Amino acid sequence: MVKKEMEREAEILRRRAIEFLKTAEFLFSQKSFDLVAFHLGQFCQLYLKYALLRKVGDFPKTHSIWELATLLKKVGRSRGKILQVKRQHGWRT
């Protein structure tokens, strides 16, 4: 993915994540807790994908918050670890 396209996609993910968070806050004030949980889950998923896209340049096509968070933790601050994670998951390097 070209850097400009990646940055655009990352910004879309970030904006969508923030909208889910804002909606969750509103729904919380309305005491719609089941919908709050759903929107917070969407926020977490999109924001983790945003973080992976910014850090690694790609993210897995999964809805698992646990998997996304675990991958982000693995990446850490090491460039070598980033390349290792990308190869393990078949992402573009």
PyMOL commands that place a pseudoatom at each C-alpha (Angstrom):
pseudoatom trace, name=CA, resn=MET, resi=1, chain=A, elem=C, hetatm=0, pos=[0.000, 0.000, 0.000]
pseudoatom trace, name=CA, resn=VAL, resi=2, chain=A, elem=C, hetatm=0, pos=[1.331, 3.426, -0.921]
pseudoatom trace, name=CA, resn=LYS, resi=3, chain=A, elem=C, hetatm=0, pos=[2.144, 5.571, 2.114]
pseudoatom trace, name=CA, resn=LYS, resi=4, chain=A, elem=C, hetatm=0, pos=[-0.432, 8.230, 1.202]
pseudoatom trace, name=CA, resn=GLU, resi=5, chain=A, elem=C, hetatm=0, pos=[-3.182, 5.595, 0.804]
pseudoatom trace, name=CA, resn=MET, resi=6, chain=A, elem=C, hetatm=0, pos=[-2.162, 4.006, 4.102]
pseudoatom trace, name=CA, resn=GLU, resi=7, chain=A, elem=C, hetatm=0, pos=[-2.338, 7.339, 5.900]
pseudoatom trace, name=CA, resn=ARG, resi=8, chain=A, elem=C, hetatm=0, pos=[-5.771, 8.013, 4.410]
pseudoatom trace, name=CA, resn=GLU, resi=9, chain=A, elem=C, hetatm=0, pos=[-7.057, 4.571, 5.438]
pseudoatom trace, name=CA, resn=ALA, resi=10, chain=A, elem=C, hetatm=0, pos=[-5.564, 4.997, 8.925]
pseudoatom trace, name=CA, resn=GLU, resi=11, chain=A, elem=C, hetatm=0, pos=[-7.312, 8.351, 9.333]
pseudoatom trace, name=CA, resn=ILE, resi=12, chain=A, elem=C, hetatm=0, pos=[-10.636, 6.832, 8.255]
pseudoatom trace, name=CA, resn=LEU, resi=13, chain=A, elem=C, hetatm=0, pos=[-10.217, 4.062, 10.853]
pseudoatom trace, name=CA, resn=ARG, resi=14, chain=A, elem=C, hetatm=0, pos=[-9.334, 6.601, 13.548]
pseudoatom trace, name=CA, resn=ARG, resi=15, chain=A, elem=C, hetatm=0, pos=[-12.328, 8.832, 12.746]
pseudoatom trace, name=CA, resn=ARG, resi=16, chain=A, elem=C, hetatm=0, pos=[-14.728, 5.884, 12.700]
pseudoatom trace, name=CA, resn=ALA, resi=17, chain=A, elem=C, hetatm=0, pos=[-13.332, 4.638, 16.001]
pseudoatom trace, name=CA, resn=ILE, resi=18, chain=A, elem=C, hetatm=0, pos=[-13.848, 8.054, 17.617]
pseudoatom trace, name=CA, resn=GLU, resi=19, chain=A, elem=C, hetatm=0, pos=[-17.434, 8.181, 16.308]
pseudoatom trace, name=CA, resn=PHE, resi=20, chain=A, elem=C, hetatm=0, pos=[-18.152, 4.801, 17.918]
pseudoatom trace, name=CA, resn=LEU, resi=21, chain=A, elem=C, hetatm=0, pos=[-16.697, 6.122, 21.177]
pseudoatom trace, name=CA, resn=LYS, resi=22, chain=A, elem=C, hetatm=0, pos=[-18.815, 9.288, 21.048]
pseudoatom trace, name=CA, resn=THR, resi=23, chain=A, elem=C, hetatm=0, pos=[-21.919, 7.223, 20.322]
pseudoatom trace, name=CA, resn=ALA, resi=24, chain=A, elem=C, hetatm=0, pos=[-21.101, 4.940, 23.257]
pseudoatom trace, name=CA, resn=GLU, resi=25, chain=A, elem=C, hetatm=0, pos=[-20.828, 7.975, 25.535]
pseudoatom trace, name=CA, resn=PHE, resi=26, chain=A, elem=C, hetatm=0, pos=[-24.242, 9.226, 24.378]
pseudoatom trace, name=CA, resn=LEU, resi=27, chain=A, elem=C, hetatm=0, pos=[-25.827, 5.786, 24.767]
pseudoatom trace, name=CA, resn=PHE, resi=28, chain=A, elem=C, hetatm=0, pos=[-24.353, 5.542, 28.267]
pseudoatom trace, name=CA, resn=SER, resi=29, chain=A, elem=C, hetatm=0, pos=[-26.179, 8.742, 29.197]
pseudoatom trace, name=CA, resn=GLN, resi=30, chain=A, elem=C, hetatm=0, pos=[-29.348, 7.089, 27.866]
pseudoatom trace, name=CA, resn=LYS, resi=31, chain=A, elem=C, hetatm=0, pos=[-28.664, 3.958, 29.957]
pseudoatom trace, name=CA, resn=SER, resi=32, chain=A, elem=C, hetatm=0, pos=[-28.590, 1.749, 26.833]
pseudoatom trace, name=CA, resn=PHE, resi=33, chain=A, elem=C, hetatm=0, pos=[-25.807, -0.378, 28.227]
pseudoatom trace, name=CA, resn=ASP, resi=34, chain=A, elem=C, hetatm=0, pos=[-26.084, -3.243, 25.740]
pseudoatom trace, name=CA, resn=LEU, resi=35, chain=A, elem=C, hetatm=0, pos=[-25.526, -0.789, 22.887]
pseudoatom trace, name=CA, resn=VAL, resi=36, chain=A, elem=C, hetatm=0, pos=[-22.729, 0.895, 24.852]
pseudoatom trace, name=CA, resn=ALA, resi=37, chain=A, elem=C, hetatm=0, pos=[-20.915, -2.444, 25.027]
pseudoatom trace, name=CA, resn=PHE, resi=38, chain=A, elem=C, hetatm=0, pos=[-21.342, -2.992, 21.283]
pseudoatom trace, name=CA, resn=HIS, resi=39, chain=A, elem=C, hetatm=0, pos=[-20.068, 0.488, 20.380]
pseudoatom trace, name=CA, resn=LEU, resi=40, chain=A, elem=C, hetatm=0, pos=[-17.102, 0.227, 22.754]
pseudoatom trace, name=CA, resn=GLY, resi=41, chain=A, elem=C, hetatm=0, pos=[-16.179, -3.082, 21.125]
pseudoatom trace, name=CA, resn=GLN, resi=42, chain=A, elem=C, hetatm=0, pos=[-16.278, -1.434, 17.703]
pseudoatom trace, name=CA, resn=PHE, resi=43, chain=A, elem=C, hetatm=0, pos=[-14.192, 1.460, 19.000]
pseudoatom trace, name=CA, resn=CYS, resi=44, chain=A, elem=C, hetatm=0, pos=[-11.533, -0.901, 20.386]
pseudoatom trace, name=CA, resn=GLN, resi=45, chain=A, elem=C, hetatm=0, pos=[-11.413, -2.972, 17.217]
pseudoatom trace, name=CA, resn=LEU, resi=46, chain=A, elem=C, hetatm=0, pos=[-11.072, 0.007, 14.873]
pseudoatom trace, name=CA, resn=TYR, resi=47, chain=A, elem=C, hetatm=0, pos=[-8.586, 1.856, 17.058]
pseudoatom trace, name=CA, resn=LEU, resi=48, chain=A, elem=C, hetatm=0, pos=[-6.357, -1.211, 17.374]
pseudoatom trace, name=CA, resn=LYS, resi=49, chain=A, elem=C, hetatm=0, pos=[-6.463, -1.648, 13.597]
pseudoatom trace, name=CA, resn=TYR, resi=50, chain=A, elem=C, hetatm=0, pos=[-5.583, 2.034, 13.237]
pseudoatom trace, name=CA, resn=ALA, resi=51, chain=A, elem=C, hetatm=0, pos=[-2.603, 1.595, 15.573]
pseudoatom trace, name=CA, resn=LEU, resi=52, chain=A, elem=C, hetatm=0, pos=[-1.395, -1.513, 13.724]
pseudoatom trace, name=CA, resn=LEU, resi=53, chain=A, elem=C, hetatm=0, pos=[-1.777, 0.184, 10.360]
pseudoatom trace, name=CA, resn=ARG, resi=54, chain=A, elem=C, hetatm=0, pos=[0.264, 3.169, 11.541]
pseudoatom trace, name=CA, resn=LYS, resi=55, chain=A, elem=C, hetatm=0, pos=[2.940, 1.018, 13.190]
pseudoatom trace, name=CA, resn=VAL, resi=56, chain=A, elem=C, hetatm=0, pos=[3.172, -1.975, 10.827]
pseudoatom trace, name=CA, resn=GLY, resi=57, chain=A, elem=C, hetatm=0, pos=[1.489, -0.834, 7.628]
pseudoatom trace, name=CA, resn=ASP, resi=58, chain=A, elem=C, hetatm=0, pos=[-1.217, -3.503, 7.711]
pseudoatom trace, name=CA, resn=PHE, resi=59, chain=A, elem=C, hetatm=0, pos=[-3.546, -5.345, 10.060]
pseudoatom trace, name=CA, resn=PRO, resi=60, chain=A, elem=C, hetatm=0, pos=[-5.209, -8.769, 10.069]
pseudoatom trace, name=CA, resn=LYS, resi=61, chain=A, elem=C, hetatm=0, pos=[-8.761, -9.081, 8.815]
pseudoatom trace, name=CA, resn=THR, resi=62, chain=A, elem=C, hetatm=0, pos=[-10.173, -10.158, 12.171]
pseudoatom trace, name=CA, resn=HIS, resi=63, chain=A, elem=C, hetatm=0, pos=[-12.776, -8.887, 14.597]
pseudoatom trace, name=CA, resn=SER, resi=64, chain=A, elem=C, hetatm=0, pos=[-10.940, -10.272, 17.630]
pseudoatom trace, name=CA, resn=ILE, resi=65, chain=A, elem=C, hetatm=0, pos=[-9.938, -7.467, 19.977]
pseudoatom trace, name=CA, resn=TRP, resi=66, chain=A, elem=C, hetatm=0, pos=[-7.758, -9.955, 21.842]
pseudoatom trace, name=CA, resn=GLU, resi=67, chain=A, elem=C, hetatm=0, pos=[-5.856, -10.926, 18.683]
pseudoatom trace, name=CA, resn=LEU, resi=68, chain=A, elem=C, hetatm=0, pos=[-5.412, -7.303, 17.602]
pseudoatom trace, name=CA, resn=ALA, resi=69, chain=A, elem=C, hetatm=0, pos=[-4.180, -6.225, 21.042]
pseudoatom trace, name=CA, resn=THR, resi=70, chain=A, elem=C, hetatm=0, pos=[-1.832, -9.207, 21.263]
pseudoatom trace, name=CA, resn=LEU, resi=71, chain=A, elem=C, hetatm=0, pos=[-0.328, -8.382, 17.864]
pseudoatom trace, name=CA, resn=LEU, resi=72, chain=A, elem=C, hetatm=0, pos=[0.115, -4.748, 18.799]
pseudoatom trace, name=CA, resn=LYS, resi=73, chain=A, elem=C, hetatm=0, pos=[1.860, -5.815, 22.008]
pseudoatom trace, name=CA, resn=LYS, resi=74, chain=A, elem=C, hetatm=0, pos=[4.150, -8.173, 20.043]
pseudoatom trace, name=CA, resn=VAL, resi=75, chain=A, elem=C, hetatm=0, pos=[5.160, -5.382, 17.721]
pseudoatom trace, name=CA, resn=GLY, resi=76, chain=A, elem=C, hetatm=0, pos=[6.258, -3.230, 20.632]
pseudoatom trace, name=CA, resn=ARG, resi=77, chain=A, elem=C, hetatm=0, pos=[9.000, -0.805, 19.663]
pseudoatom trace, name=CA, resn=SER, resi=78, chain=A, elem=C, hetatm=0, pos=[11.313, -3.172, 17.820]
pseudoatom trace, name=CA, resn=ARG, resi=79, chain=A, elem=C, hetatm=0, pos=[11.617, -2.901, 14.018]
pseudoatom trace, name=CA, resn=GLY, resi=80, chain=A, elem=C, hetatm=0, pos=[12.803, -6.502, 13.865]
pseudoatom trace, name=CA, resn=LYS, resi=81, chain=A, elem=C, hetatm=0, pos=[9.699, -7.632, 15.715]
pseudoatom trace, name=CA, resn=ILE, resi=82, chain=A, elem=C, hetatm=0, pos=[7.509, -5.682, 13.274]
pseudoatom trace, name=CA, resn=LEU, resi=83, chain=A, elem=C, hetatm=0, pos=[9.011, -7.533, 10.315]
pseudoatom trace, name=CA, resn=GLN, resi=84, chain=A, elem=C, hetatm=0, pos=[8.660, -10.869, 12.122]
pseudoatom trace, name=CA, resn=VAL, resi=85, chain=A, elem=C, hetatm=0, pos=[4.969, -10.275, 12.867]
pseudoatom trace, name=CA, resn=LYS, resi=86, chain=A, elem=C, hetatm=0, pos=[4.338, -9.143, 9.284]
pseudoatom trace, name=CA, resn=ARG, resi=87, chain=A, elem=C, hetatm=0, pos=[5.933, -12.309, 7.868]
pseudoatom trace, name=CA, resn=GLN, resi=88, chain=A, elem=C, hetatm=0, pos=[4.078, -14.590, 10.316]
pseudoatom trace, name=CA, resn=HIS, resi=89, chain=A, elem=C, hetatm=0, pos=[0.744, -13.184, 9.220]
pseudoatom trace, name=CA, resn=GLY, resi=90, chain=A, elem=C, hetatm=0, pos=[1.532, -12.894, 5.516]
pseudoatom trace, name=CA, resn=TRP, resi=91, chain=A, elem=C, hetatm=0, pos=[1.293, -9.110, 5.498]
pseudoatom trace, name=CA, resn=ARG, resi=92, chain=A, elem=C, hetatm=0, pos=[3.004, -6.981, 2.906]
pseudoatom trace, name=CA, resn=THR, resi=93, chain=A, elem=C, hetatm=0, pos=[6.585, -6.080, 3.875]
for i in range(1, 93): cmd.bond("trace and resi %d" % i, "trace and resi %d" % (i + 1))
show_as sticks, trace
zoom trace
